[in-house]
Amino acid sequence: MKLAVAAVGKIAYAPFQEAVSRYAQRLTHYLPFEIKEFPDIKNTKALTPELQKVQEGALLIKWLAPNDQLILMDERGKEYTSRAFSQLIAEKMHSVPGRLVFAIGGPYGFSPEVYARANGMISLSKMTFPHELARVILVEQLYRAMTIQRGEPYHHD
């Protein structure tokens, strides 16, 4: 199985970009991993938040392969402990024929079309995080999940 993170926009804050790069590099020691960044669709007077979500969603849906499983990072999603998240990924490794894709939406979230395509939703917290920070947290948790599966000393209960 391959893991992927799909996100809208680039990370502007260098320390966040460095953290994402560090954990992404570590993840490649366990399985194929990629990050796909979609361009920001700038909100203008002619573009409502709903249209912005539709345009961003169309890019994501076009990029997905039919056998990819899409998990949305959404505040209404299920919350997991790090161990439970690791178990979820372990189960998906045996059942997902394509990539397991975790998506972080733009500033207004996801379009109805993306929700319809999604195979599930996960919440990182009941709190709201900036999109850049959410990416750091997600990639770190993916790395942590791999170390838990291997019994490595990175995670402490």
N, C-alpha and C positions, 0 to 999 in steps of 0.2 A: 504494500500500500504506500501511497505517497500522501504527504501532508502539504497543505497550502494555506496561506493566509492571503485573502483578497481584501484590499482596503482602498478607500477613496482618499486621494491626496497624498502628498509627500510629507515626510517628517521634517519640519524646519528646524527644530531644536536639536543641535548636534549631540548632546548627551543622550537623548532618547534614541537618535539614529544609531549611535554607537552601541547602545544596549541591545537594540533589536538585532543589529549585525552580529554581535557577540553570541547571542543565544541562537540565532539562525545558523551560524557556523557550527556551533556545538550540536545542534539538531541533526546536521547532515552526517554526523558520525553514527547515527542510529537508523536513519531512513531518509529517502529522498524528500527534500523540503524546498519549497519556493515561496516567495512573497511576490504578489502581483499588486502593483499600485496603479490605480485608475486616476486619471486627471480630475482635479477639482472642476466641477461645473459651477462657474461663478453665478451667484444669484444677482440678477439684474431686475429692473422694474418690469421688464417684459417676461421674466421667468419666475413663476411662482415657486414656492417651496415644493408643491406637489409635482410640478413639471421637472424641477431639478431632481427629485427622487426618481422620477420615471426615466430621465436621461441617464442618471448614474446606474440605475438598475438594469437598463438595456445593455450597458457595457459589460456588467457582471454576467448577465445571462448569456450574452453572446460568447463570452470567454469560457464558460463552463462546458464540459463535455457531458453527453447524455448519461454516462455512468458515474459521474461525480456525485458525491453526497455533500449537500450544502447545509452548513450549520451557521445560523445567524447569531451574532453577538448582539443581544437585545435585552433591554432592561426587564422585559416581561418573560424572559427565558428562565429555564431551571438553573438554580444555583448548585454548584458542586463543591465538595472539599477537593483538595489536591489529589488525595488518594482515589476518590470516586471518579474524578476526571480522568485519572490515569487508567482506571478500570474501563471506563467508557471507550477510551482510545484503544485499549487492548482488544476489546470486543469488536470494535469497528475494523481493526486490522485484519480480522478473519472474515468479515462480511462485506466490506466495501470493495467493489471491483475496480473502481477508478480512484480518483483522489478524494480525500476527506478535506473539504474546503471550509475554513472558518472565515466568515465575512464580517468586516467592520464597515458600517455604512457611513454616509456623509453626515453633515451637520443636522439634517432633518430625518435621518433614518432611512428606511427601506420603502420601496414602492410596493403596491399590492401585488405586482407581478413577481417580485422577488420573494415576498412572503409565500405566494402560491408555489414557487419552485423549491422552497426550503424544505429540508428533511427534519429540521429541528431548530430550537433556539436555546441559547445558553446565556445566562447573565453572569458577568464577572462580579457583580456586587449590587446591592440595593442603591448604592451611590452612583452618581453619574461622573464619568471621567472624560477628559479631553480625548479626542480620537487618537492623538499621538501616544498618550500614556496608555490607553487601552491596548494599543498594539504592543507596547513593551510588556505589559502584564500578560497578554495572551501568549506571546512567543516564549516568555519565561515559563509560563505554566505548561506549555507543550514540551519544553525541554525538561522541566521537573517531572512530567508524566513519564517520559522515557527513562529517567534515572530511577524512578520508583519501580517501573517494570523490571529493570535490571538489578534492583537491590543495591544500587550505588548509594554512597553516603551523603549525597547532596541534600536530600529531604530529611528533616527531623520532625518526628511527631511531638 
